[in-house]
């Protein structure tokens, strides 16, 4: 793919200005509520604790809000020190899970000894660490169907990203790539078109950016944050999750219906390399982080240096 050399305003920022990290979100349990943190250490698979767990059904299939919108109501909490560099859990460390009408669930952060085989998340299949019967009963009662909570088994499993877009990178339980970046200006531009504005939690980014033009991040091919180099690998095709109200778990038609008028692959004239994503709307840039990122951290307020951009949407992969 071609790229453009950076000059004055090709970053999408104002003259002399640089975009900055406004917020960082971690989603410990896939498709449950996120945690806003002031800093986030990196691991080889993304931010530490991001999509570390997933709820699976009786067949071992990972559950998301697409099928179980009530997952939007599940709040999670980790110890504040869990986002400090080098922190290791002890026997008193827990993931705390809460939801309306449910007693609080505490899941030990110590590695469980049970294992679940045949866990599947999209096209990936492997084993995972099972968090036990108490957690299983909690999610079974809340969702009204047999469910278990499992943790990614880092010692025995890897889950590569799609090599069509990036090679040599792995994830835990996100849909596709380690990071999703969206700008506040893009959210504002969407909300200007809606009768009722939506929150950024509808789009579930990891990195929320301030200080750039609307949708400037679509064309960011390479950026640097705190000496970490990120590559933009794919515009994010949006499923029905943005249409689910994250406060009550109900589903509507917005913002997707309105976004189809100005954020579809046809309107943007993006380079749709597969038929899988045709007819969808796009919001955000998915990223990988190259190089040795162990012991590195991204913090709110960090400046973003845009180093390479795509010349046009025709050069961006989706």
SVG drawing of the C-alpha trace seen along z (x, -y; Angstrom):
<svg xmlns="http://www.w3.org/2000/svg" viewBox="-35 -26 47 56">
<polyline fill="none" stroke="black" stroke-width="0.4" points="0.0,0.0 1.2,-3.5 1.8,-6.1 2.3,-9.8 5.1,-11.8 4.1,-13.8 4.0,-17.6 2.2,-20.4 -1.4,-19.4 -1.4,-15.8 -1.8,-14.5 -5.3,-16.0 -4.2,-18.3 -4.2,-22.0 -1.0,-23.9 1.6,-23.3 -0.7,-21.0 -0.4,-17.3 -3.2,-14.9 -3.1,-13.5 -4.4,-10.5 -7.7,-11.6 -8.8,-8.3 -7.7,-4.7 -10.2,-1.9 -9.6,1.7 -12.2,4.5 -11.2,7.3 -14.2,9.5 -15.0,9.6 -18.2,7.6 -18.7,6.5 -18.3,2.9 -14.8,1.3 -12.6,-0.3 -11.2,-3.8 -7.6,-4.0 -5.0,-6.7 -2.2,-4.5 -2.0,-1.0 1.1,1.2 1.5,3.1 1.9,6.9 2.7,8.8 -1.0,9.1 -2.2,5.6 -2.9,3.7 -2.5,5.8 -5.8,7.3 -7.6,6.4 -10.1,9.1 -8.3,11.5 -11.6,13.3 -14.6,14.4 -18.0,15.9 -18.7,19.1 -21.9,20.9 -22.6,24.7 -20.7,25.4 -17.6,23.4 -18.5,20.6 -17.4,17.1 -20.4,14.8 -20.6,11.2 -23.3,8.5 -24.3,9.4 -26.1,12.4 -26.2,11.6 -26.8,7.8 -27.2,8.1 -23.4,8.4 -23.4,4.6 -24.7,4.4 -21.8,6.4 -19.4,4.1 -15.9,5.3 -13.3,4.0 -9.6,4.8 -7.2,3.6 -5.8,0.2 -2.2,1.6 -3.0,4.1 -2.1,1.4 1.3,0.7 4.4,2.0 5.5,5.4 2.6,5.9 1.8,9.6 -1.4,10.8 -1.4,12.5 -4.0,14.7 -5.9,11.6 -6.2,10.1 -9.6,10.4 -11.5,9.4 -14.8,8.1 -17.9,8.6 -21.3,6.8 -24.6,6.6 -28.1,5.5 -30.0,7.9 -26.9,10.0 -24.7,10.6 -21.1,9.4 -18.8,12.1 -15.1,12.2 -12.8,14.1 -9.3,14.8 -6.5,13.4 -4.4,16.4 -4.2,18.9 -7.1,21.4 -6.3,25.1 -9.3,26.1 -9.1,26.2 -11.8,25.9 -11.0,27.5 -12.8,26.6 -13.2,22.9 -13.9,20.9 -13.8,17.2 -14.6,16.6 -12.3,18.8 -9.9,19.6 -10.3,22.7 -8.2,23.9 -8.1,24.4 -8.7,21.9 -8.5,21.7 -11.9,22.2 -12.8,19.9 -14.9,22.6 -18.4,23.3 -19.2,20.2 -18.4,17.9 -20.3,20.3 -23.4,20.2 -23.2,16.4 -23.2,16.0 -25.6,18.8 -28.1,17.1 -27.6,13.7 -27.9,14.7 -30.5,17.4 -28.6,20.1 -25.6,22.4 -22.4,20.2 -18.9,20.4 -16.2,17.7 -12.8,18.7 -9.4,17.0 -6.9,17.0 -4.3,19.6 -1.1,17.7 1.2,20.6 -0.2,23.0 -2.2,21.0 -1.6,18.3 -4.2,16.6 -2.6,14.9 -4.3,11.9 -5.4,12.2 -2.1,12.4 -3.9,10.7 -3.7,7.5 -0.7,8.0 1.7,10.8 3.5,11.9 1.1,10.4 -1.1,12.2 -4.2,11.3 -6.2,12.8 -10.0,12.5 -10.6,9.2 -12.4,9.6 -9.4,9.0 -6.5,6.8 -4.8,5.7 -5.9,2.0 -8.7,-0.2 -8.2,-4.0 -11.0,-6.5 -10.9,-10.3 -13.3,-12.5 -13.7,-14.6 -15.0,-11.6 -17.5,-10.8 -18.6,-14.4 -19.1,-14.3 -21.3,-11.2 -23.3,-12.8 -24.0,-15.9 -25.9,-13.7 -28.0,-11.9 -31.2,-13.0 -29.9,-11.5 -26.1,-11.5 -24.3,-8.4 -21.4,-7.8 -18.0,-6.6 -18.8,-3.3 -20.9,-2.3 -17.7,-1.9 -15.5,-0.3 -12.1,-1.9 -8.9,-1.2 -7.4,-4.6 -9.6,-7.7 -7.8,-10.7 -8.3,-14.4 -6.8,-17.2 -7.3,-16.0 -9.8,-16.6 -12.9,-14.3 -11.9,-10.9 -8.2,-11.9 -7.3,-8.6 -8.7,-6.7 -5.6,-7.6 -3.0,-7.1 -0.6,-4.4 2.0,-4.8 1.9,-6.7 4.2,-6.9 3.0,-7.2 5.6,-7.4 8.3,-5.9 6.0,-3.0 5.3,-2.5 1.8,-1.6 0.7,-0.6 -2.8,-1.2 -3.8,2.1 -7.5,1.9 -10.5,-0.4 -12.9,1.1 -16.1,2.5 -18.9,2.1 -21.2,4.9 -24.5,4.3 -22.8,3.6 -22.9,-0.2 -26.7,0.1 -26.9,1.5 -27.5,-1.0 -24.7,-0.3 -26.7,-1.6 -29.7,0.7 -28.8,3.4 -31.6,2.5 -31.0,2.5 -32.1,-0.1 -31.1,-1.1 -28.8,-4.0 -26.1,-5.1 -25.6,-2.6 -28.6,-3.6 -27.4,-7.2 -23.8,-6.3 -24.6,-4.2 -25.2,-7.5 -21.6,-8.8 -19.5,-6.0 -20.2,-3.0 -17.5,-1.3 -19.4,-2.5 -19.5,-6.1 -15.9,-6.2 -14.7,-4.3 -12.4,-2.2 -10.3,0.7 -12.6,3.5 -10.3,6.5 -12.8,9.1 -16.6,9.4 -16.9,10.0 -17.1,6.3 -19.0,4.9 -22.1,3.0 -20.9,2.2 -20.1,-1.1 -16.6,-2.0 -15.5,-3.8 -12.0,-3.8 -8.6,-2.4 -7.3,1.0 -3.7,1.1 -0.7,3.3 2.3,2.3 5.7,3.3 9.0,3.8 9.7,4.7 6.8,3.2 7.4,5.1 7.9,2.6 6.3,-0.2 3.2,-2.1 0.7,-4.5 -0.8,-7.2 -3.6,-9.7 -2.1,-13.0 0.6,-11.3 1.2,-13.1 0.7,-11.2 3.2,-11.7 1.7,-10.8 4.6,-9.5 2.9,-8.1 -0.5,-8.5 -2.4,-6.8 -2.9,-9.2 -6.6,-8.3 -9.3,-5.9 -8.6,-3.9 -5.3,-3.0 -6.7,-1.9 -7.5,1.8 -10.9,2.9"/>
</svg>
